[in-house]
Amino acid sequence: MHPSHKASVAVSTDPSEEIWKAIRRAAKTDDDTAARERLAAGFPIYYSEDDTPDGLVIKRHPCGRRELVRCDPAGDQVIRVL
């Protein structure tokens, strides 16, 4: 994750809230190496910025496309292409 990105993800009624909390804690100390490796391997990454609305995250695809999404157990809901 880029250092200018904050690592908070708000998930209101998700039963896996503890997992999200652990992800947020880990992201605070991340130097973005894992994110770059994930993109290089062909997988998307998820992050938020200071102005990301509560309950949403940015999904960045390996091709560079970015989407504002709501994470859902049934799959990501694309709110808007950025």
Backbone as numpy.savetxt, mean C-alpha at the origin, in Angstrom:
# Nx Ny Nz CAx CAy CAz Cx Cy Cz
9.54 1.07 0.08 8.70 2.23 0.08 9.59 3.46 0.08
9.20 4.43 -0.67 9.96 5.67 -0.75 9.90 6.38 0.59
11.01 6.98 1.03 11.04 7.63 2.34 10.00 8.73 2.53
9.53 9.36 1.44 8.55 10.44 1.60 7.14 9.91 1.75
6.95 8.62 1.60 5.62 8.03 1.74 5.40 7.61 3.17
4.23 7.95 3.68 3.93 7.48 5.03 3.39 6.07 4.93
3.49 5.35 5.97 3.18 3.93 5.92 1.88 3.59 6.63
0.93 4.49 6.65 -0.30 4.16 7.34 -1.36 3.72 6.35
-2.07 2.70 6.74 -3.16 2.17 5.93 -4.33 2.00 6.88
-5.43 2.67 6.60 -6.59 2.57 7.47 -7.54 1.52 6.92
-7.83 0.52 7.71 -8.77 -0.52 7.35 -9.75 -0.60 8.51
-10.99 -0.14 8.28 -11.91 0.08 9.38 -12.43 -1.19 10.04
-13.04 -2.10 9.31 -13.66 -3.26 9.93 -12.99 -4.56 9.51
-11.80 -4.50 9.02 -11.08 -5.68 8.57 -10.68 -6.52 9.78
-11.05 -7.81 9.80 -10.67 -8.64 10.95 -9.17 -8.85 11.06
-8.43 -8.53 10.03 -6.97 -8.70 10.09 -6.28 -7.40 10.46
-6.92 -6.57 11.26 -6.36 -5.28 11.67 -4.98 -5.43 12.30
-4.76 -6.49 13.04 -3.45 -6.71 13.66 -2.36 -6.87 12.61
-2.70 -7.50 11.50 -1.73 -7.65 10.41 -1.39 -6.29 9.84
-2.41 -5.45 9.60 -2.17 -4.10 9.07 -1.32 -3.29 10.03
-1.56 -3.43 11.33 -0.74 -2.70 12.31 0.72 -3.15 12.22
0.95 -4.44 12.07 2.32 -4.95 11.95 2.97 -4.44 10.67
2.21 -4.38 9.60 2.74 -3.87 8.34 3.13 -2.40 8.49
2.27 -1.62 9.13 2.58 -0.19 9.34 3.83 -0.02 10.18
3.98 -0.82 11.23 5.18 -0.73 12.08 6.43 -1.07 11.28
6.36 -2.13 10.50 7.52 -2.56 9.71 7.86 -1.53 8.64
6.85 -0.92 8.05 7.09 0.05 6.97 7.78 1.31 7.47
7.60 1.63 8.74 8.25 2.82 9.28 9.76 2.72 9.26
10.29 1.51 9.28 11.74 1.33 9.28 12.26 0.80 7.95
11.40 0.69 6.96 11.78 0.13 5.66 12.57 1.15 4.85
13.61 0.68 4.14 14.41 1.57 3.30 14.02 1.46 1.83
12.95 0.83 1.50 12.32 0.62 0.19 12.98 -0.48 -0.64
13.97 -1.17 -0.08 14.61 -2.27 -0.80 13.61 -3.36 -1.13
12.79 -3.74 -0.17 11.81 -4.81 -0.39 10.80 -4.40 -1.46
10.38 -3.14 -1.44 9.42 -2.66 -2.45 10.03 -2.72 -3.84
11.27 -2.29 -3.97 11.94 -2.34 -5.28 12.11 -3.78 -5.75
12.45 -4.68 -4.83 12.60 -6.09 -5.19 11.27 -6.69 -5.64
10.21 -6.33 -4.94 8.88 -6.85 -5.30 8.47 -6.37 -6.69
8.68 -5.10 -6.97 8.36 -4.56 -8.30 9.21 -5.25 -9.37
10.49 -5.43 -9.10 11.39 -6.08 -10.06 10.97 -7.52 -10.33
10.35 -8.16 -9.35 9.88 -9.54 -9.51 8.53 -9.62 -10.22
7.95 -8.44 -10.54 6.69 -8.43 -11.27 5.44 -8.32 -10.43
5.59 -7.98 -9.15 4.45 -7.87 -8.25 4.18 -6.40 -7.90
2.91 -6.04 -7.65 2.60 -4.66 -7.25 2.98 -4.41 -5.80
3.09 -3.13 -5.46 3.30 -2.72 -4.07 2.16 -1.81 -3.66
1.95 -1.70 -2.38 0.90 -0.85 -1.82 1.55 0.12 -0.84
1.12 1.37 -0.89 1.64 2.36 0.05 0.66 3.52 0.13
0.92 4.44 1.02 0.10 5.65 1.11 1.01 6.86 1.18
0.46 7.99 0.84 1.15 9.27 0.93 0.38 10.15 1.90
0.94 11.29 2.23 0.29 12.17 3.21 -1.15 12.53 2.84
-1.44 12.63 1.54 -2.78 13.04 1.13 -3.67 11.88 0.69
-3.25 10.64 0.95 -4.07 9.48 0.61 -5.28 9.44 1.54
-6.50 9.38 0.98 -7.70 9.36 1.83 -7.71 8.14 2.76
-8.29 8.31 3.94 -8.42 7.22 4.90 -9.15 6.04 4.26
-8.68 4.85 4.55 -9.31 3.65 4.05 -8.87 3.24 2.65
-8.01 4.06 2.03 -7.53 3.77 0.68 -6.01 3.70 0.68
-5.44 3.04 -0.31 -4.00 2.97 -0.51 -3.69 3.13 -1.99
-2.43 3.38 -2.27 -1.98 3.48 -3.65 -1.36 2.14 -4.02
-1.81 1.60 -5.14 -1.26 0.35 -5.66 -0.42 0.71 -6.88
0.87 0.40 -6.80 1.78 0.68 -7.92 2.15 -0.64 -8.58
1.90 -0.71 -9.86 2.20 -1.91 -10.63 3.64 -1.84 -11.15
4.24 -2.98 -11.48 5.62 -2.98 -12.00 5.81 -2.11 -13.24
4.76 -1.94 -14.05 4.85 -1.11 -15.25 4.83 0.38 -14.93
4.58 0.73 -13.64 4.54 2.12 -13.23 3.14 2.68 -13.04
2.12 1.96 -13.54 0.74 2.42 -13.36 0.41 2.46 -11.87
-0.30 3.51 -11.47 -0.69 3.67 -10.07 -2.20 3.79 -9.99
-2.78 3.18 -8.98 -4.23 3.22 -8.76 -4.51 3.51 -7.29
-5.55 4.27 -7.06 -6.05 4.47 -5.70 -7.05 3.34 -5.47
-6.79 2.49 -4.46 -7.63 1.31 -4.26 -8.09 1.18 -2.81
-9.18 0.46 -2.67 -9.66 0.04 -1.36 -9.40 -1.46 -1.30
-8.66 -1.90 -0.29 -8.34 -3.32 -0.15 -9.53 -4.04 0.46
-9.85 -5.16 -0.12 -11.00 -5.94 0.31 -10.62 -7.41 0.22
-11.10 -8.24 1.14 -10.78 -9.67 1.06 -11.16 -10.30 -0.28
-12.16 -9.76 -0.95 -12.59 -10.29 -2.25 -11.72 -9.77 -3.40
-10.87 -8.79 -3.12 -10.01 -8.21 -4.14 -9.99 -6.69 -4.06
-9.00 -6.09 -4.68 -8.87 -4.64 -4.64 -10.00 -3.98 -5.43
-10.53 -2.91 -4.87 -11.54 -2.10 -5.56 -10.84 -0.85 -6.05
-10.71 -0.70 -7.35 -10.04 0.48 -7.92 -11.00 1.66 -7.82
-10.56 2.68 -7.12 -11.34 3.91 -6.97 -11.03 4.86 -8.11
-9.72 4.97 -8.45 -9.31 5.90 -9.49 -7.92 5.54 -9.96
-7.67 5.68 -11.27 -6.33 5.52 -11.81 -5.61 6.85 -11.61
-4.41 6.79 -11.09 -3.65 8.02 -10.81 -2.71 8.35 -11.96
